[in-house]
Amino acid sequence: MKGAWAEALACKHLLAKGYILLGQNRRTPFGEIDLWMQDGPTYVAVEVKQRRDSAFGTPLEALTPTKYRRMYQSVLYLLGRDDVPVRLEAVLIYGTPRQFWLEHLRLD
């Protein structure tokens, strides 16, 4: 998988911030949650986007309203209810495994 290094980097970043990893690449009928985590009492669905350059757009440009909606639907599907605290986040990685920079966004 081409982007495995980016997901591993994002996971490491979030674990260092105190998040707990609950699962990776969780598939639902609405799409896939790259990283399924918990931050205190809050469940966090994390989308990881990586681009080497901007030839196909930036990682931020890949976070479309459709992607956001599908992430939210996937969270509801995974939890089976909507009465628990949930947050959507993205980790954007620009560059290559040797030279990169990372941006962590809350999507709420």
N, CA, C and O atoms as a GROMACS GRO file, in nm:
protein
  432
    1MET      N    1   0.084  -0.118   0.000
    1MET     CA    2   0.000   0.000   0.000
    1MET      C    3   0.089   0.124   0.000
    1MET      O    4   0.175   0.140   0.086
    2LYS      N    5   0.066   0.211  -0.098
    2LYS     CA    6   0.152   0.328  -0.116
    2LYS      C    7   0.152   0.423   0.002
    2LYS      O    8   0.257   0.474   0.040
    3GLY      N    9   0.035   0.447   0.062
    3GLY     CA   10   0.026   0.545   0.168
    3GLY      C   11   0.043   0.490   0.308
    3GLY      O   12   0.015   0.558   0.406
    4ALA      N   13   0.090   0.365   0.319
    4ALA     CA   14   0.104   0.303   0.452
    4ALA      C   15   0.196   0.384   0.542
    4ALA      O   16   0.172   0.395   0.662
    5TRP      N   17   0.302   0.439   0.486
    5TRP     CA   18   0.395   0.517   0.568
    5TRP      C   19   0.326   0.640   0.626
    5TRP      O   20   0.353   0.680   0.738
    6ALA      N   21   0.235   0.701   0.547
    6ALA     CA   22   0.165   0.820   0.593
    6ALA      C   23   0.069   0.786   0.708
    6ALA      O   24   0.060   0.860   0.806
    7GLU      N   25  -0.002   0.674   0.695
    7GLU     CA   26  -0.092   0.633   0.803
    7GLU      C   27  -0.013   0.599   0.929
    7GLU      O   28  -0.056   0.633   1.040
    8ALA      N   29   0.101   0.533   0.914
    8ALA     CA   30   0.184   0.500   1.029
    8ALA      C   31   0.235   0.626   1.097
    8ALA      O   32   0.237   0.635   1.220
    9LEU      N   33   0.276   0.724   1.018
    9LEU     CA   34   0.324   0.852   1.072
    9LEU      C   35   0.212   0.925   1.145
    9LEU      O   36   0.232   0.977   1.255
   10ALA      N   37   0.094   0.930   1.085
   10ALA     CA   38  -0.021   0.996   1.147
   10ALA      C   39  -0.057   0.927   1.279
   10ALA      O   40  -0.083   0.993   1.379
   11CYS      N   41  -0.058   0.795   1.278
   11CYS     CA   42  -0.091   0.719   1.399
   11CYS      C   43   0.011   0.750   1.510
   11CYS      O   44  -0.027   0.773   1.624
   12LYS      N   45   0.136   0.750   1.475
   12LYS     CA   46   0.242   0.780   1.573
   12LYS      C   47   0.223   0.920   1.632
   12LYS      O   48   0.239   0.940   1.752
   13HIS      N   49   0.190   1.015   1.546
   13HIS     CA   50   0.167   1.153   1.590
   13HIS      C   51   0.053   1.159   1.691
   13HIS      O   52   0.064   1.224   1.795
   14LEU      N   53  -0.058   1.091   1.660
   14LEU     CA   54  -0.175   1.095   1.747
   14LEU      C   55  -0.153   1.017   1.877
   14LEU      O   56  -0.199   1.061   1.982
   15LEU      N   57  -0.084   0.905   1.870
   15LEU     CA   58  -0.053   0.830   1.992
   15LEU      C   59   0.034   0.914   2.086
   15LEU      O   60   0.016   0.910   2.208
   16ALA      N   61   0.126   0.991   2.029
   16ALA     CA   62   0.212   1.079   2.110
   16ALA      C   63   0.130   1.189   2.179
   16ALA      O   64   0.172   1.242   2.282
   17LYS      N   65   0.014   1.222   2.122
   17LYS     CA   66  -0.074   1.323   2.182
   17LYS      C   67  -0.169   1.261   2.284
   17LYS      O   68  -0.251   1.331   2.343
   18GLY      N   69  -0.158   1.129   2.306
   18GLY     CA   70  -0.240   1.064   2.407
   18GLY      C   71  -0.363   0.992   2.355
   18GLY      O   72  -0.441   0.938   2.434
   19TYR      N   73  -0.382   0.991   2.225
   19TYR     CA   74  -0.495   0.918   2.167
   19TYR      C   75  -0.472   0.767   2.184
   19TYR      O   76  -0.359   0.722   2.198
   20ILE      N   77  -0.581   0.691   2.182
   20ILE     CA   78  -0.576   0.545   2.188
   20ILE      C   79  -0.625   0.492   2.055
   20ILE      O   80  -0.731   0.531   2.007
   21LEU      N   81  -0.549   0.402   1.995
   21LEU     CA   82  -0.587   0.343   1.867
   21LEU      C   83  -0.687   0.231   1.890
   21LEU      O   84  -0.661   0.137   1.964
   22LEU      N   85  -0.804   0.243   1.825
   22LEU     CA   86  -0.908   0.141   1.834
   22LEU      C   87  -0.913   0.053   1.710
   22LEU      O   88  -0.959  -0.061   1.715
   23GLY      N   89  -0.865   0.106   1.598
   23GLY     CA   90  -0.865   0.028   1.474
   23GLY      C   91  -0.812   0.109   1.358
   23GLY      O   92  -0.806   0.232   1.364
   24GLN      N   93  -0.774   0.039   1.253
   24GLN     CA   94  -0.725   0.102   1.131
   24GLN      C   95  -0.802   0.048   1.013
   24GLN      O   96  -0.841  -0.069   1.010
   25ASN      N   97  -0.823   0.135   0.914
   25ASN     CA   98  -0.888   0.097   0.789
   25ASN      C   99  -1.019   0.024   0.813
   25ASN      O  100  -1.045  -0.082   0.755
   26ARG      N  101  -1.102   0.082   0.897
   26ARG     CA  102  -1.234   0.026   0.930
   26ARG      C  103  -1.330   0.053   0.816
   26ARG      O  104  -1.365   0.168   0.790
   27ARG      N  105  -1.372  -0.049   0.749
   27ARG     CA  106  -1.464  -0.036   0.635
   27ARG      C  107  -1.609  -0.036   0.681
   27ARG      O  108  -1.648  -0.110   0.771
   28THR      N  109  -1.687   0.050   0.617
   28THR     CA  110  -1.831   0.056   0.641
   28THR      C  111  -1.898   0.067   0.503
   28THR      O  112  -1.829   0.085   0.403
   29PRO      N  113  -2.030   0.056   0.498
   29PRO     CA  114  -2.099   0.076   0.369
   29PRO      C  115  -2.082   0.217   0.312
   29PRO      O  116  -2.109   0.239   0.194
   30PHE      N  117  -2.037   0.311   0.393
   30PHE     CA  118  -2.023   0.450   0.351
   30PHE      C  119  -1.881   0.489   0.314
   30PHE      O  120  -1.859   0.597   0.259
   31GLY      N  121  -1.786   0.404   0.343
   31GLY     CA  122  -1.646   0.433   0.316
   31GLY      C  123  -1.556   0.372   0.421
   31GLY      O  124  -1.596   0.279   0.492
   32GLU      N  125  -1.436   0.423   0.430
   32GLU     CA  126  -1.338   0.368   0.522
   32GLU      C  127  -1.288   0.477   0.617
   32GLU      O  128  -1.264   0.590   0.576
   33ILE      N  129  -1.273   0.440   0.742
   33ILE     CA  130  -1.210   0.528   0.841
   33ILE      C  131  -1.064   0.484   0.851
   33ILE      O  132  -1.036   0.370   0.889
   34ASP      N  133  -0.971   0.574   0.817
   34ASP     CA  134  -0.829   0.537   0.818
   34ASP      C  135  -0.782   0.500   0.957
   34ASP      O  136  -0.724   0.393   0.978
   35LEU      N  137  -0.807   0.588   1.054
   35LEU     CA  138  -0.769   0.563   1.193
   35LEU      C  139  -0.891   0.586   1.281
   35LEU      O  140  -0.952   0.692   1.276
   36TRP      N  141  -0.925   0.487   1.360
   36TRP     CA  142  -1.039   0.493   1.453
   36TRP      C  143  -0.976   0.501   1.590
   36TRP      O  144  -0.913   0.406   1.636
   37MET      N  145  -0.992   0.617   1.658
   37MET     CA  146  -0.919   0.641   1.781
   37MET      C  147  -1.012   0.692   1.890
   37MET      O  148  -1.130   0.718   1.868
   38GLN      N  149  -0.955   0.703   2.010
   38GLN     CA  150  -1.028   0.760   2.122
   38GLN      C  151  -0.937   0.862   2.189
   38GLN      O  152  -0.818   0.838   2.210
   39ASP      N  153  -0.995   0.976   2.222
   39ASP     CA  154  -0.926   1.084   2.291
   39ASP      C  155  -1.010   1.115   2.415
   39ASP      O  156  -1.107   1.190   2.408
   40GLY      N  157  -0.970   1.057   2.529
   40GLY     CA  158  -1.052   1.069   2.648
   40GLY      C  159  -1.184   0.998   2.624
   40GLY      O  160  -1.183   0.883   2.580
   41PRO      N  161  -1.296   1.063   2.652
   41PRO     CA  162  -1.426   0.998   2.630
   41PRO      C  163  -1.476   1.010   2.486
   41PRO      O  164  -1.582   0.957   2.452
   42THR      N  165  -1.400   1.079   2.400
   42THR     CA  166  -1.445   1.109   2.264
   42THR      C  167  -1.387   1.011   2.163
   42THR      O  168  -1.266   0.986   2.160
   43TYR      N  169  -1.476   0.956   2.079
   43TYR     CA  170  -1.432   0.874   1.966
   43TYR      C  171  -1.389   0.969   1.855
   43TYR      O  172  -1.452   1.071   1.831
   44VAL      N  173  -1.280   0.933   1.786
   44VAL     CA  174  -1.225   1.020   1.682
   44VAL      C  175  -1.203   0.939   1.554
   44VAL      O  176  -1.131   0.839   1.554
   45ALA      N  177  -1.265   0.984   1.447
   45ALA     CA  178  -1.242   0.926   1.315
   45ALA      C  179  -1.141   1.015   1.244
   45ALA      O  180  -1.161   1.136   1.232
   46VAL      N  181  -1.032   0.955   1.198
   46VAL     CA  182  -0.924   1.033   1.138
   46VAL      C  183  -0.905   0.992   0.992
   46VAL      O  184  -0.888   0.875   0.960
   47GLU      N  185  -0.907   1.091   0.906
   47GLU     CA  186  -0.876   1.072   0.765
   47GLU      C  187  -0.731   1.113   0.744
   47GLU      O  188  -0.691   1.222   0.786
   48VAL      N  189  -0.653   1.028   0.680
   48VAL     CA  190  -0.513   1.059   0.651
   48VAL      C  191  -0.502   1.084   0.501
   48VAL      O  192  -0.539   0.999   0.420
   49LYS      N  193  -0.450   1.201   0.465
   49LYS     CA  194  -0.430   1.235   0.325
   49LYS      C  195  -0.285   1.274   0.305
   49LYS      O  196  -0.230   1.357   0.378
   50GLN      N  197  -0.222   1.215   0.204
   50GLN     CA  198  -0.081   1.243   0.175
   50GLN      C  199  -0.067   1.273   0.027
   50GLN      O  200  -0.128   1.207  -0.057
   51ARG      N  201   0.014   1.372  -0.004
   51ARG     CA  202   0.048   1.405  -0.143
   51ARG      C  203   0.197   1.437  -0.148
   51ARG      O  204   0.251   1.509  -0.064
   52ARG      N  205   0.261   1.383  -0.248
   52ARG     CA  206   0.404   1.411  -0.272
   52ARG      C  207   0.421   1.555  -0.319
   52ARG      O  208   0.512   1.626  -0.276
   53ASP      N  209   0.331   1.597  -0.408
   53ASP     CA  210   0.332   1.734  -0.459
   53ASP      C  211   0.188   1.773  -0.491
   53ASP      O  212   0.095   1.698  -0.459
   54SER      N  213   0.169   1.887  -0.551
   54SER     CA  214   0.032   1.934  -0.574
   54SER      C  215  -0.019   1.904  -0.714
   54SER      O  216  -0.118   1.964  -0.757
   55ALA      N  217   0.045   1.814  -0.787
   55ALA     CA  218   0.004   1.782  -0.924
   55ALA      C  219  -0.141   1.733  -0.928
   55ALA      O  220  -0.212   1.760  -1.024
   56PHE      N  221  -0.185   1.662  -0.825
   56PHE     CA  222  -0.322   1.613  -0.818
   56PHE      C  223  -0.400   1.682  -0.706
   56PHE      O  224  -0.497   1.627  -0.655
   57GLY      N  225  -0.356   1.801  -0.670
   57GLY     CA  226  -0.420   1.875  -0.562
   57GLY      C  227  -0.350   1.850  -0.430
   57GLY      O  228  -0.270   1.757  -0.416
   58THR      N  229  -0.382   1.933  -0.334
   58THR     CA  230  -0.320   1.920  -0.201
   58THR      C  231  -0.402   1.822  -0.116
   58THR      O  232  -0.516   1.792  -0.150
   59PRO      N  233  -0.345   1.773  -0.008
   59PRO     CA  234  -0.423   1.687   0.082
   59PRO      C  235  -0.549   1.758   0.133
   59PRO      O  236  -0.654   1.695   0.149
   60LEU      N  237  -0.539   1.886   0.159
   60LEU     CA  238  -0.655   1.961   0.208
   60LEU      C  239  -0.767   1.965   0.104
   60LEU      O  240  -0.884   1.955   0.139
   61GLU      N  241  -0.731   1.980  -0.022
   61GLU     CA  242  -0.831   1.984  -0.128
   61GLU      C  243  -0.905   1.851  -0.142
   61GLU      O  244  -1.016   1.846  -0.196
   62ALA      N  245  -0.843   1.743  -0.095
   62ALA     CA  246  -0.906   1.611  -0.103
   62ALA      C  247  -1.015   1.592   0.003
   62ALA      O  248  -1.092   1.496  -0.003
   63LEU      N  249  -1.022   1.682   0.100
   63LEU     CA  250  -1.125   1.674   0.205
   63LEU      C  251  -1.249   1.749   0.159
   63LEU      O  252  -1.271   1.864   0.197
   64THR      N  253  -1.327   1.684   0.078
   64THR     CA  254  -1.446   1.744   0.019
   64THR      C  255  -1.565   1.731   0.114
   64THR      O  256  -1.561   1.651   0.207
   65PRO      N  257  -1.670   1.808   0.090
   65PRO     CA  258  -1.792   1.791   0.171
   65PRO      C  259  -1.846   1.648   0.164
   65PRO      O  260  -1.899   1.596   0.262
   66THR      N  261  -1.834   1.584   0.048
   66THR     CA  262  -1.879   1.446   0.034
   66THR      C  263  -1.798   1.354   0.124
   66THR      O  264  -1.854   1.266   0.189
   67LYS      N  265  -1.666   1.373   0.128
   67LYS     CA  266  -1.580   1.291   0.213
   67LYS      C  267  -1.616   1.312   0.360
   67LYS      O  268  -1.625   1.215   0.436
   68TYR      N  269  -1.638   1.436   0.399
   68TYR     CA  270  -1.675   1.468   0.537
   68TYR      C  271  -1.806   1.398   0.575
   68TYR      O  272  -1.816   1.339   0.682
   69ARG      N  273  -1.906   1.405   0.486
   69ARG     CA  274  -2.035   1.341   0.512
   69ARG      C  275  -2.021   1.190   0.525
   69ARG      O  276  -2.081   1.129   0.614
   70ARG      N  277  -1.941   1.129   0.438
   70ARG     CA  278  -1.921   0.985   0.444
   70ARG      C  279  -1.848   0.943   0.572
   70ARG      O  280  -1.876   0.838   0.629
   71MET      N  281  -1.754   1.025   0.615
   71MET     CA  282  -1.686   0.996   0.742
   71MET      C  283  -1.787   0.994   0.856
   71MET      O  284  -1.786   0.904   0.939
   72TYR      N  285  -1.872   1.094   0.859
   72TYR     CA  286  -1.972   1.104   0.967
   72TYR      C  287  -2.068   0.985   0.962
   72TYR      O  288  -2.099   0.927   1.066
   73GLN      N  289  -2.114   0.948   0.844
   73GLN     CA  290  -2.202   0.832   0.830
   73GLN      C  291  -2.131   0.704   0.875
   73GLN      O  292  -2.193   0.618   0.938
   74SER      N  293  -2.004   0.693   0.844
   74SER     CA  294  -1.927   0.575   0.886
   74SER      C  295  -1.915   0.567   1.037
   74SER      O  296  -1.924   0.459   1.095
   75VAL      N  297  -1.895   0.682   1.101
   75VAL     CA  298  -1.887   0.686   1.247
   75VAL      C  299  -2.018   0.639   1.309
   75VAL      O  300  -2.018   0.556   1.400
   76LEU      N  301  -2.128   0.692   1.260
   76LEU     CA  302  -2.259   0.650   1.313
   76LEU      C  303  -2.279   0.500   1.293
   76LEU      O  304  -2.334   0.433   1.380
   77TYR      N  305  -2.237   0.449   1.181
   77TYR     CA  306  -2.250   0.306   1.152
   77TYR      C  307  -2.165   0.224   1.251
   77TYR      O  308  -2.213   0.125   1.306
   78LEU      N  309  -2.040   0.266   1.273
   78LEU     CA  310  -1.951   0.192   1.363
   78LEU      C  311  -2.001   0.193   1.507
   78LEU      O  312  -1.990   0.093   1.578
   79LEU      N  313  -2.054   0.306   1.549
   79LEU     CA  314  -2.100   0.318   1.688
   79LEU      C  315  -2.239   0.257   1.708
   79LEU      O  316  -2.271   0.210   1.817
   80GLY      N  317  -2.320   0.259   1.604
   80GLY     CA  318  -2.456   0.207   1.616
   80GLY      C  319  -2.550   0.298   1.691
   80GLY      O  320  -2.663   0.261   1.719
   81ARG      N  321  -2.503   0.418   1.725
   81ARG     CA  322  -2.586   0.515   1.796
   81ARG      C  323  -2.522   0.653   1.782
   81ARG      O  324  -2.408   0.665   1.737
   82ASP      N  325  -2.594   0.756   1.821
   82ASP     CA  326  -2.541   0.892   1.805
   82ASP      C  327  -2.539   0.972   1.935
   82ASP      O  328  -2.535   1.095   1.933
   83ASP      N  329  -2.540   0.902   2.048
   83ASP     CA  330  -2.544   0.973   2.176
   83ASP      C  331  -2.409   0.970   2.250
   83ASP      O  332  -2.405   0.984   2.372
   84VAL      N  333  -2.301   0.951   2.176
   84VAL     CA  334  -2.167   0.953   2.236
   84VAL      C  335  -2.086   1.063   2.170
   84VAL      O  336  -2.110   1.097   2.054
   85PRO      N  337  -1.989   1.120   2.241
   85PRO     CA  338  -1.909   1.227   2.181
   85PRO      C  339  -1.819   1.174   2.069
   85PRO      O  340  -1.746   1.076   2.086
   86VAL      N  341  -1.826   1.242   1.955
   86VAL     CA  342  -1.750   1.203   1.836
   86VAL      C  343  -1.686   1.327   1.775
   86VAL      O  344  -1.742   1.436   1.780
   87ARG      N  345  -1.569   1.307   1.719
   87ARG     CA  346  -1.499   1.416   1.650
   87ARG      C  347  -1.439   1.362   1.521
   87ARG      O  348  -1.392   1.248   1.517
   88LEU      N  349  -1.441   1.443   1.417
   88LEU     CA  350  -1.376   1.408   1.292
   88LEU      C  351  -1.249   1.491   1.281
   88LEU      O  352  -1.248   1.611   1.308
   89GLU      N  353  -1.141   1.425   1.241
   89GLU     CA  354  -1.013   1.493   1.227
   89GLU      C  355  -0.945   1.447   1.099
   89GLU      O  356  -0.983   1.347   1.038
   90ALA      N  357  -0.844   1.521   1.059
   90ALA     CA  358  -0.764   1.484   0.943
   90ALA      C  359  -0.618   1.509   0.976
   90ALA      O  360  -0.583   1.605   1.043
   91VAL      N  361  -0.534   1.420   0.927
   91VAL     CA  362  -0.390   1.442   0.931
   91VAL      C  363  -0.345   1.452   0.786
   91VAL      O  364  -0.359   1.358   0.708
   92LEU      N  365  -0.293   1.568   0.751
   92LEU     CA  366  -0.248   1.596   0.614
   92LEU      C  367  -0.097   1.590   0.612
   92LEU      O  368  -0.029   1.653   0.693
   93ILE      N  369  -0.043   1.514   0.518
   93ILE     CA  370   0.101   1.497   0.509
   93ILE      C  371   0.146   1.539   0.370
   93ILE      O  372   0.100   1.486   0.269
   94TYR      N  373   0.236   1.633   0.367
   94TYR     CA  374   0.290   1.686   0.243
   94TYR      C  375   0.432   1.636   0.229
   94TYR      O  376   0.514   1.654   0.320
   95GLY      N  377   0.465   1.572   0.116
   95GLY     CA  378   0.602   1.529   0.091
   95GLY      C  379   0.617   1.379   0.081
   95GLY      O  380   0.524   1.307   0.045
   96THR      N  381   0.736   1.333   0.113
   96THR     CA  382   0.774   1.193   0.100
   96THR      C  383   0.819   1.140   0.236
   96THR      O  384   0.834   1.218   0.330
   97PRO      N  385   0.841   1.009   0.248
   97PRO     CA  386   0.888   0.958   0.377
   97PRO      C  387   1.019   1.020   0.425
   97PRO      O  388   1.044   1.027   0.545
   98ARG      N  389   1.100   1.066   0.333
   98ARG     CA  390   1.230   1.126   0.372
   98ARG      C  391   1.219   1.272   0.408
   98ARG      O  392   1.296   1.322   0.490
   99GLN      N  393   1.124   1.342   0.347
   99GLN     CA  394   1.109   1.485   0.374
   99GLN      C  395   0.960   1.520   0.366
   99GLN      O  396   0.899   1.513   0.260
  100PHE      N  397   0.905   1.558   0.479
  100PHE     CA  398   0.762   1.583   0.486
  100PHE      C  399   0.732   1.688   0.590
  100PHE      O  400   0.817   1.724   0.671
  101TRP      N  401   0.609   1.736   0.587
  101TRP     CA  402   0.554   1.811   0.699
  101TRP      C  403   0.411   1.768   0.718
  101TRP      O  404   0.343   1.728   0.624
  102LEU      N  405   0.366   1.777   0.840
  102LEU     CA  406   0.239   1.721   0.883
  102LEU      C  407   0.151   1.832   0.939
  102LEU      O  408   0.199   1.921   1.009
  103GLU      N  409   0.023   1.824   0.908
  103GLU     CA  410  -0.075   1.918   0.962
  103GLU      C  411  -0.191   1.838   1.020
  103GLU      O  412  -0.245   1.749   0.954
  104HIS      N  413  -0.229   1.868   1.142
  104HIS     CA  414  -0.336   1.795   1.212
  104HIS      C  415  -0.454   1.891   1.228
  104HIS      O  416  -0.441   1.997   1.289
  105LEU      N  417  -0.570   1.852   1.172
  105LEU     CA  418  -0.687   1.939   1.173
  105LEU      C  419  -0.805   1.873   1.243
  105LEU      O  420  -0.827   1.753   1.229
  106ARG      N  421  -0.878   1.951   1.319
  106ARG     CA  422  -1.010   1.909   1.370
  106ARG      C  423  -1.112   1.959   1.270
  106ARG      O  424  -1.107   2.074   1.228
  107LEU      N  425  -1.204   1.871   1.231
  107LEU     CA  426  -1.300   1.906   1.126
  107LEU      C  427  -1.435   1.947   1.180
  107LEU      O  428  -1.534   1.944   1.106
  108ASP      N  429  -1.444   1.985   1.305
  108ASP     CA  430  -1.575   2.022   1.359
  108ASP      C  431  -1.600   2.169   1.355
  108ASP      O  432  -1.707   2.214   1.397
   0.00000   0.00000   0.00000
